[in-house]
Amino acid sequence: MVTLRSNAANTPGRRANWRALGLSMEDMEKPKIAVVNSSSELAICYAHLDGIAQMVKEEIRAAGGMPFEVRTSAPSDFITGAARAGSYILAGRDIIANDIEVQVEGALLDGMICLTSCDKTPPGHLMAAARLNIPTILVIGGYQQAGEIDGEPVDVEDVWSGQVGALFGKAPKFPIPQMAENAIMGPGVCAGMATANTMHCVVEALGMALPGHAPVRGNSPKMQANARAAARRIVDMVHEDLRPRQILTEPAFRNAVATVLAVSGSINAIKHLQATAVEAENGVDVFALWEEMSDVPVLCPVRPTGAIRIEQFEDAGGARAVLQRLLPRIDGEALTVSGKTLAENLAGYEIEEPETIQPLDAPFSEGPSIAILKGTLADSAVVRLGVRDGSRPEEFTGPARVFESTADCMAAIKDGVVQAGDVVISRNQGLVGGPAMGGGASLVLFALDAAGLAMTTAFVTDGQLSGLCLKGLTVAEVHPEAATPGAPIGLVRDGDMVRISVARRSLDLDVSAEDLAQRTGPGFRTEANGYLRTFRDTVRPMPTGGVLIPERR
């Protein structure tokens, strides 16, 4: 039997507080489990989690544990992205991890179960689990039900792209007010393989959720049953002393990378996985793993990559089915929260709809669906390719058209300044320059599409992209970012020739090192106060996933 660390901290003052909350003396001796709930009335992503938390607490008690519900920040792109150009969205990820540390580690609890939902809660929960290294399991919060208009599905991606397109005279497929009324019919995250559902699949692929739990319809009977099963399992995990760092090993990260590539998921998974690896102190280089796994093909192109809807993906078996298909290429010996290896979890499993999730030898598309580029313009950058059917360019050479802000770039597109053949460079949107990589780059990309330029220009930015974005040849998260002194993207001038090659994994600037050495960067930073100023002053660069952990001295 494991010695419970919470019992060692049961001082008279602690017992007095808990007795006043109604705990019995017997309760004091039980495993004490944090139920990390990011419920919020601000966003539909989290609106159902209070009910799920109650179910989880009931099951923990029934399994012999003592649950303590704690709350954290709950960033949502469409809601907390309203201020400061979306800077609070990514910055919220690290608030979540730190908030959990304060509450769960500060109280010396024995384990935690995290109700994980919108984009930044899964990585925030994974980072906290890796940092605290106490028995942890994640519950997938599920995706929202999309609506219909005249029998045609409509989701929040349609609303967003339609809104931006209307600014450029592009007619939406339905009136925007009508789409806004019908796009979301229930709780959960954005429908489609945007960042939230990508990260839900990552959680299962890493082994931090029970098998068969991602993706799932939000608040459905299946999701509720999943939550109850996870609640029972966390109590056993405490008794077994099964900890995240036993699970978050290099093989687990390799499996997660392969899964993202196989579903052509969001590029944001790269930095979130890298941040989790840094927290786990396992030395994993996710960017290197990405290239190592670059032969993994697309087995299931879910919207926005392909025509398969997230409901079809779930019904076909979801992440578990993808992992089954990938088993010859990944590491089946990786341990999972079930206490079994991945291969043991998959033993005997049959894919429900095999035509939806193709085998390795008959994929929808060759890989990679996401590639890492390097060259004289970047030490690393990310391009999302999706289904590689020849419809989007993968090689491009053209003159740079440089913009220091999203507003200037959008205006230039609207005014016809940006022309076919240009390489549009939108900088000062990185971890420091943004700060916290707000949503400006995504707006630019939708603007290029609305203006009919997505396929005839290339787009390069040090910002991040929404997981809903897949248009043309777009290179994002350029490192080092423009706010870094001497960074090449900060030294590019209008008319400089830029060369992009997916085949060579290259992003190059045709300017000599001598000429670059004579230039200075824009010195442009958006205003940042309060927490965003703290983020800007503390954040580490992209090779760490943008963590706020100071370097060891």
C-alpha positions in Angstrom: 0.0 0.0 0.0 1.3 3.4 -1.0 1.9 5.9 1.8 -0.4 8.9 1.0 1.6 12.1 1.1 -1.6 14.0 2.0 -1.7 12.1 5.3 1.7 13.3 6.3 0.4 16.8 6.0 -2.7 16.3 8.1 -1.8 18.8 10.8 -4.4 19.7 13.5 -5.1 23.0 11.6 -5.7 21.2 8.3 -8.0 18.6 10.0 -9.9 21.4 11.7 -10.6 23.1 8.3 -11.6 19.8 6.7 -13.9 18.8 9.6 -15.6 22.2 9.2 -16.2 21.2 5.5 -18.0 18.1 6.6 -15.2 15.5 6.3 -15.3 12.6 8.7 -12.2 11.2 10.4 -12.4 8.3 8.0 -12.4 10.7 5.0 -9.1 12.2 6.3 -7.3 8.9 5.7 -8.6 8.4 2.1 -6.6 9.3 -1.1 -7.3 12.9 -1.7 -8.0 13.6 -5.3 -8.1 17.0 -7.0 -10.9 17.4 -9.5 -9.5 20.1 -11.7 -12.5 21.8 -13.2 -12.2 24.7 -15.7 -15.9 25.3 -15.9 -16.9 28.8 -17.1 -20.1 30.6 -17.9 -18.2 32.6 -20.5 -17.8 29.9 -23.1 -19.8 27.0 -24.4 -16.6 24.9 -24.4 -16.8 24.6 -20.6 -20.5 25.1 -19.9 -21.2 21.4 -19.1 -18.2 20.7 -16.8 -19.9 21.4 -13.5 -22.3 18.5 -14.1 -19.4 16.3 -15.1 -17.5 17.3 -12.0 -20.4 16.2 -9.8 -20.4 12.8 -11.5 -16.6 12.5 -11.1 -16.8 13.3 -7.4 -19.5 10.7 -6.9 -17.4 8.0 -8.5 -14.3 9.0 -6.6 -16.1 8.7 -3.3 -17.6 5.3 -4.4 -14.1 4.1 -5.2 -12.8 5.0 -1.8 -11.3 8.4 -2.5 -11.9 11.9 -1.2 -12.5 14.4 -4.0 -11.7 18.1 -3.8 -13.0 20.3 -6.7 -10.7 23.1 -7.7 -11.2 25.7 -10.4 -8.7 27.2 -12.9 -8.7 29.7 -15.7 -10.7 28.7 -18.8 -9.4 30.5 -22.0 -11.5 30.2 -25.1 -10.4 31.5 -28.4 -13.7 33.1 -29.4 -14.3 34.7 -26.0 -11.0 35.5 -24.3 -9.5 36.3 -27.7 -11.5 39.6 -27.7 -8.9 41.7 -26.0 -5.3 42.5 -26.9 -5.5 40.8 -30.3 -6.0 37.4 -28.7 -2.9 37.5 -26.6 -4.6 36.1 -23.5 -5.4 32.8 -25.3 -1.9 31.1 -25.3 -0.8 33.0 -22.2 -3.7 31.3 -20.4 -2.1 27.9 -20.9 0.6 28.6 -18.5 -1.8 30.3 -16.0 -3.6 26.9 -15.9 -0.4 24.9 -15.1 0.7 27.4 -12.5 -2.8 27.6 -10.9 -2.9 23.8 -10.6 0.5 23.8 -9.0 -0.6 26.4 -6.4 -3.7 24.5 -5.5 -2.9 20.9 -5.8 0.8 20.8 -4.9 0.3 23.5 -2.3 -2.3 21.2 -0.6 -0.1 18.1 -1.1 -3.0 16.1 -2.6 -2.4 12.6 -3.8 -3.7 12.7 -7.3 -5.8 14.7 -9.8 -8.3 14.2 -12.5 -8.5 17.0 -15.0 -11.6 17.9 -16.9 -10.0 19.0 -20.2 -11.8 20.9 -22.9 -10.9 23.9 -25.1 -7.5 24.4 -26.8 -5.4 25.5 -23.9 -6.7 23.3 -21.1 -5.3 20.0 -22.4 -1.7 21.3 -22.7 -2.1 23.2 -19.4 -3.3 20.0 -17.7 -0.5 17.9 -19.3 2.1 20.5 -18.3 0.9 20.5 -14.7 0.8 16.7 -14.6 4.3 16.5 -15.9 5.5 19.1 -13.4 3.8 17.8 -10.3 4.3 14.1 -11.2 1.5 12.8 -9.0 -1.0 10.2 -10.4 -3.1 12.1 -13.0 -5.7 11.2 -15.6 -7.5 13.5 -18.1 -11.1 13.4 -19.0 -11.9 14.6 -22.5 -14.6 17.3 -22.4 -15.9 16.6 -25.9 -16.9 18.6 -28.9 -20.0 20.7 -29.6 -22.8 19.6 -31.9 -22.8 21.7 -35.1 -26.1 22.9 -36.6 -27.7 22.8 -40.0 -29.2 25.3 -42.5 -31.3 23.9 -45.3 -30.0 20.4 -44.5 -26.3 21.5 -44.8 -24.0 21.3 -41.8 -22.8 24.7 -40.4 -20.2 25.1 -37.7 -18.2 27.8 -36.1 -15.5 27.7 -38.8 -18.1 28.7 -41.3 -19.1 31.7 -39.1 -15.5 32.9 -38.7 -14.4 32.5 -42.3 -17.7 34.0 -43.4 -17.2 37.0 -41.2 -13.7 37.8 -42.4 -14.7 37.0 -46.0 -17.5 39.5 -45.9 -15.0 42.3 -45.1 -13.5 41.6 -48.6 -16.8 41.3 -50.4 -16.9 37.5 -50.4 -20.4 36.2 -50.0 -20.7 33.6 -47.2 -22.5 30.3 -48.0 -25.4 31.5 -45.7 -26.1 34.8 -44.1 -23.7 35.4 -41.2 -26.4 36.1 -38.6 -28.2 32.9 -39.6 -25.0 30.9 -39.3 -24.2 32.4 -36.0 -27.6 31.3 -34.7 -27.2 27.8 -35.9 -23.5 26.9 -35.7 -23.3 25.6 -32.1 -26.1 23.4 -30.8 -24.6 22.1 -27.6 -21.6 22.3 -25.2 -18.0 21.3 -26.1 -15.2 22.5 -28.3 -15.2 23.5 -31.9 -16.3 20.7 -34.2 -13.5 19.6 -36.6 -9.8 18.8 -36.2 -8.8 22.2 -34.9 -6.5 22.5 -31.9 -8.9 21.3 -29.2 -9.8 18.0 -30.8 -6.2 17.6 -32.0 -5.1 17.9 -28.4 -7.8 15.6 -27.2 -6.4 12.9 -29.5 -2.9 13.8 -28.3 -3.9 13.2 -24.7 -5.1 9.7 -25.6 -2.1 9.0 -27.8 0.3 10.0 -25.0 -1.5 7.5 -22.7 -2.9 10.2 -20.4 -6.6 9.3 -21.0 -8.3 5.9 -21.0 -8.5 4.2 -24.4 -11.4 5.1 -26.6 -12.1 8.4 -25.0 -11.2 10.9 -27.8 -12.9 12.5 -29.5 -16.3 12.4 -28.0 -19.6 14.3 -28.3 -19.8 16.9 -25.5 -22.0 15.9 -22.5 -23.2 12.7 -24.3 -23.9 9.5 -22.4 -20.6 8.2 -23.7 -18.7 11.2 -22.4 -20.4 10.9 -19.0 -19.6 7.2 -18.8 -16.0 8.0 -19.8 -15.7 10.5 -17.0 -17.1 8.0 -14.4 -14.6 5.3 -15.6 -11.7 7.8 -15.3 -12.8 8.8 -11.8 -12.8 5.2 -10.6 -9.4 4.7 -12.3 -7.7 7.6 -10.6 -8.2 6.1 -7.2 -6.5 2.9 -8.3 -3.7 4.9 -9.9 -3.0 6.5 -6.5 -2.8 3.1 -4.8 -0.5 1.9 -7.7 1.6 5.0 -7.5 1.4 5.3 -11.3 2.8 8.7 -12.2 2.9 10.9 -15.3 6.6 10.7 -15.8 6.3 6.9 -16.2 3.9 7.6 -19.0 5.3 10.8 -20.6 8.4 9.1 -22.1 9.9 9.5 -25.6 7.9 6.6 -27.1 4.7 8.2 -25.9 5.6 11.5 -27.6 6.5 9.7 -30.7 3.1 8.0 -30.7 1.4 11.4 -30.2 3.4 13.0 -33.1 2.4 10.1 -35.4 -1.3 10.6 -34.4 -1.3 14.3 -35.2 0.3 13.6 -38.5 -2.2 10.8 -39.3 -5.2 13.1 -38.7 -3.6 16.2 -40.2 -4.2 18.0 -36.9 -3.4 21.5 -35.7 0.2 22.8 -35.8 -0.3 24.1 -32.3 0.2 20.6 -31.0 3.9 20.9 -31.7 4.5 23.7 -29.1 2.1 22.1 -26.6 3.9 18.8 -26.8 7.3 20.4 -26.5 6.1 22.4 -23.5 4.9 19.2 -21.9 8.2 17.5 -22.6 10.1 20.4 -20.9 7.9 20.1 -17.9 8.5 16.4 -17.8 12.2 17.0 -18.0 12.6 14.0 -20.3 14.8 15.7 -22.9 12.5 15.0 -25.8 12.9 17.2 -28.9 9.5 17.3 -30.4 10.7 19.2 -33.5 13.2 16.4 -34.2 10.6 13.8 -33.6 8.4 15.5 -36.2 10.9 15.1 -38.9 11.7 11.5 -37.8 8.0 10.6 -38.2 7.5 12.6 -41.4 6.7 9.5 -43.4 3.4 9.0 -41.4 0.7 9.5 -44.0 -2.8 11.0 -43.6 -5.2 8.2 -42.5 -8.2 10.3 -41.8 -8.6 13.9 -43.1 -11.1 15.5 -40.7 -12.4 19.0 -41.4 -10.7 21.5 -42.1 -8.2 19.2 -43.8 -10.8 17.0 -45.6 -14.5 16.3 -45.8 -14.7 13.9 -42.9 -16.7 15.4 -40.0 -15.6 14.9 -36.4 -18.7 12.9 -35.7 -17.8 10.4 -38.4 -14.3 10.2 -37.0 -15.6 9.4 -33.5 -18.0 6.8 -34.8 -15.2 5.2 -36.8 -13.2 4.7 -33.6 -11.4 8.0 -33.2 -7.9 8.1 -31.7 -8.0 4.5 -30.7 -8.6 3.4 -34.3 -5.8 5.7 -35.6 -3.4 4.2 -33.0 -4.5 0.7 -34.1 -3.7 1.6 -37.7 -0.3 3.1 -36.7 0.8 0.3 -34.4 3.3 -1.1 -36.9 4.9 2.3 -37.0 4.8 3.4 -33.4 5.8 2.1 -29.9 3.2 -0.3 -28.5 5.2 -0.8 -25.3 4.5 2.8 -24.1 2.7 2.7 -20.7 -0.7 4.3 -20.3 -3.0 5.5 -17.4 -4.9 2.2 -17.7 -1.8 0.5 -16.2 -1.4 -1.4 -19.4 0.8 -0.7 -22.5 -0.7 0.8 -25.6 -0.4 -2.5 -27.4 -2.3 -4.2 -24.5 -5.0 -1.6 -24.7 -5.4 -2.2 -28.5 -5.3 -6.0 -28.3 -8.4 -7.4 -30.0 -9.8 -4.0 -30.9 -11.5 -3.8 -34.3 -12.1 -0.5 -36.1 -15.8 0.2 -36.4 -15.7 1.9 -39.8 -12.4 0.9 -41.5 -13.2 2.9 -44.7 -13.1 6.2 -42.7 -9.7 5.6 -41.1 -7.4 4.1 -43.8 -4.5 1.6 -43.2 -0.9 2.7 -43.5 -0.5 1.1 -46.9 -3.6 2.7 -48.4 -3.7 6.2 -46.9 -5.8 9.2 -48.0 -2.5 11.1 -48.7 1.2 10.7 -48.3 2.9 12.4 -45.4 3.8 14.6 -43.8 0.6 16.6 -43.2 2.7 19.0 -41.1 6.4 19.8 -41.8 9.2 21.6 -40.0 11.2 24.0 -42.2 14.7 25.5 -41.6 17.0 27.8 -43.5 18.5 31.2 -43.6 15.1 32.8 -42.7 14.4 30.5 -39.7 16.0 28.0 -37.3 12.5 26.4 -37.3 9.1 27.1 -38.8 5.9 25.1 -39.3 3.8 24.5 -42.4 0.5 22.6 -42.4 0.1 20.7 -45.6 -3.1 18.7 -45.0 -4.0 16.3 -47.7 -1.3 16.5 -50.3 -3.3 16.2 -53.5 -1.6 18.9 -55.5 -4.3 21.5 -54.8 -1.9 23.7 -52.7 1.5 24.8 -53.6 4.5 23.4 -51.8 7.3 25.3 -53.6 7.3 29.1 -53.8 9.7 31.9 -54.6 8.7 35.5 -54.6 9.5 39.0 -53.3 8.7 39.8 -49.7 5.9 42.1 -48.8 6.5 43.0 -45.1 4.1 44.2 -42.5 4.7 45.1 -38.9 1.1 44.7 -37.7 -2.1 42.7 -38.5 -4.0 45.9 -39.2 -1.5 47.1 -41.8 -1.4 43.7 -43.5 -5.2 43.4 -43.6 -5.5 46.9 -45.1 -2.9 46.2 -47.8 -4.8 43.0 -48.8 -8.1 44.9 -49.0 -6.6 47.8 -50.9 -5.0 45.5 -53.5 -1.4 46.3 -52.4 -0.7 42.6 -52.0 -0.4 40.9 -55.4 -0.2 37.4 -56.7 3.4 36.1 -56.5 4.2 38.0 -53.2 5.5 36.4 -50.1 3.4 38.1 -47.4 5.4 38.5 -44.2 3.4 39.4 -41.1 5.8 39.8 -38.2 5.9 40.9 -34.5 3.3 38.3 -33.7 5.5 35.8 -31.8 5.8 34.8 -28.1 7.5 38.1 -27.2 6.4 40.4 -30.0 2.7 39.5 -29.8 2.9 39.0 -27.0 1.8 35.4 -26.6 1.1 34.8 -30.3 -2.4 36.2 -30.5 -4.8 35.6 -33.3 -3.6 38.1 -35.9 -2.0 35.7 -38.2 -5.2 33.7 -38.6 -7.1 36.8 -39.6 -4.5 37.6 -42.3 -4.8 34.1 -43.7 -8.5 34.2 -43.9 -8.2 37.7 -45.5 -5.9 36.3 -48.2 -8.4 33.6 -48.9 -11.3 36.0 -49.1 -9.3 38.2 -51.5 -8.6 35.2 -53.8 -4.9 35.3 -53.0 -4.4 32.2 -50.8 -3.2 30.0 -53.6 -1.2 32.6 -55.5 0.8 34.1 -52.6 2.8 32.5 -49.8 2.3 33.6 -46.2 5.1 33.7 -43.6 4.7 34.7 -40.0 6.2 34.4 -36.5 2.7 34.1 -35.2 0.6 31.1 -34.6 -2.5 29.9 -36.6 -5.8 28.7 -35.4 -6.3 25.0 -35.9 -9.2 26.0 -38.2 -6.7 27.4 -40.7 -5.6 25.5 -43.7 -5.3 27.7 -46.8 -2.5 27.9 -49.4 1.1 27.7 -48.5 1.4 29.2 -45.0 4.5 29.1 -42.8 4.0 30.0 -39.2 5.8 30.1 -35.8 9.0 31.3 -37.4 11.8 31.0 -34.8 13.7 33.2 -33.9 10.8 35.7 -34.0 11.1 39.3 -35.1 11.3 40.6 -31.5 14.6 38.7 -31.1 17.6 41.0 -32.0 19.2 39.9 -35.2 16.4 37.5 -36.2 16.3 37.2 -40.0 12.5 37.6 -40.1 13.0 41.0 -38.4 15.5 42.0 -41.0 13.6 41.2 -44.2 12.7 44.2 -46.4 10.2 44.6 -49.1 11.4 43.1 -52.3 13.8 40.6 -50.8 13.4 37.2 -52.4 12.1 34.4 -50.2 12.3 30.7 -51.2 10.1 28.0 -49.7 10.5 24.3 -50.4 8.6 21.6 -48.6 10.5 18.9 -50.4 13.8 20.4 -49.1 12.2 21.4 -45.7 13.7 24.9 -46.4 12.8 28.5 -45.8 15.4 30.8 -47.1 16.1 34.5 -47.6 18.2 35.4 -50.6 20.1 38.1 -48.9 23.8 37.7 -48.0 24.9 37.5 -44.4 27.0 40.6 -44.9 23.9 42.6 -46.1 21.8 41.3 -43.2 24.5 42.4 -40.7 24.1 46.0 -41.8 20.4 46.0 -41.1 18.4 46.6 -38.0 15.0 45.2 -37.1 11.8 47.1 -36.7 12.0 47.4 -32.9 8.2 47.0 -32.9 6.4 45.7 -29.9 2.7 46.0 -29.0 1.8 47.4 -25.6 1.7 44.9 -22.8 0.8 45.4 -19.2 -0.1 43.3 -16.2 0.1 39.5 -16.8 1.0 40.0 -20.5 4.0 42.0 -19.5 5.0 39.3 -17.1 4.5 36.7 -19.9 6.6 38.8 -22.3 9.5 39.2 -19.8 9.5 35.5 -18.8 8.6 33.4 -21.8 11.3 31.2 -23.3 11.6 30.7 -27.1 9.8 28.3 -29.4 12.2 25.3 -29.0 10.8 25.0 -25.4 7.2 25.3 -26.6 7.0 28.8 -25.1 7.1 27.8 -21.4 7.5 30.2 -18.6 10.0 28.1 -16.7 13.3 30.0 -16.1 16.4 28.3 -17.4 18.2 26.3 -14.7 21.3 28.1 -13.4 
